[in-house]
């Protein structure tokens, strides 16, 4: 998200991760790189809290894991959530591992 934010200064970002440590790390890295630029960083389950059609783009940072379990079942769950939030899958390559 930070790399994208550097290239898209007008974009608004919502960063979500189930790991509180990842959320803290994201907040620290965002602050260190982008200062006080507005961002929403929250702990949560994928895009579960997003309203339908509320996002233009979904970026994802694989691998997908939950606690100690790694598998594609999480990728497909995120794909479904992304389709609801964005309205479509923009790239067939993304469909292979997420949306």
Buried (B, 14 or more C-beta within 10 A) or exposed (E): BBEEBEEEEEEEBBBBBBEEEBBEEBBEBBEEEBEEBEBEBEEBBBBEEBEEEEBEEBEBEEEBEEEEEEEBEBBBBBBEBBBBBBEEBBEEEBBEBBB
